[in-house]
Amino acid sequence: MTKETVQAIEDVVKNIIVAELRVDVNQLGPSTHLMKDLGADSLDALNITVRLEEAFKIKIPDEALPKFLSVSDIVQGVSAYLAAR
C-alpha cells in the first residue's frame, strides 16, 4: 500500500472520529487513544466501526474491535482489511 493510500485512509478515519466524538481534528495523533484520550465508550467505538465499514466497504469482525484503540491501530486495521479484499 502506498504512503498516499495510507494517508487517505488516515484522513477518512480521522474525519469519522471527529464526526462521531465531536472532537477537534488537531487532537488526533497516531497514538491518540479513543477511550483514554477522547473519552469514547463502547457505543462510540461501535458507531465508529459501523462508519468505517460503510466508508471503506469492508467488514470488521467483532473480535477485532478490542484492537482498534488508537488512531494508528484503526488505520493499520483498516489498511489490512482493504489489502485482504
N, C-alpha and C positions, 0 to 999 in steps of 0.2 A: 504494500500500500504506500502511495507516495506521501510525502510530507504535506502537500497541499490537500490531499484527501483527508488525512488525519486532522488537519486544521479545520477543514469544512465540517467534519464530524464534531469536533470540539465546539465550534461555533453554534451548531444546532443544539448540542447538549446544553450549553450554557444558556441559550435562549429559552429552552424548555424549563430549566431550573429557575431562571429569572421569572418566567411567567407563572410557574406553579407556586413558588415560595415567596414571590414578591420581594426579591432582594435586588440589590444593585449589582450589575454585571462586574463592577470593579471589586466586589467582594469575592469573586470566584477565581481561584488559582488552581493549579493542578492538584495540590494537596488539600484543598478545601473539603472538609468532611460535612456531608449533608446534615447529619444529626447533631454532631458536636459543635460545629461552627455556625450552622444556619438554623438550628432548631427544628429540623424536619422530623416528622413522626412516621410511623409505618404507613399510614394512609397517604401521606405526601409521597413517600417512596413508591407506593403502588401507582399513584396517579402519574408520577414521572415516568415510571416503567411503561405504562399504557401509552403515554405520549411518545416515548422513544420508539415503541413498536409501530405506532402509526406513522411516525415521521420517516423511519428507515425501512418500513415494510419487512420487519423481522419478528421472530417470536423469541422472547427471552423466558427461559424456563424458570419456574418459581424457585428452584434450588439455587439459581444464580443470583437472586436478589440480595442475599446477605453479603455478597462480594462487591456489590455496587455501593461503596461507601463514600468515595471521594470523586471529584470531577475526573481525575485521571483514571480511576477504576472504571468509571462509566464509559469514558472514551475508549479505553482498551477493550472493554467487554463488547461494546457496540462494533468496534473495528473487527474483532474476532468473529462475531456473528455475521457481519457483512462478508468477510473473507470466506466464510464457510458456505455461503449460499451458492 
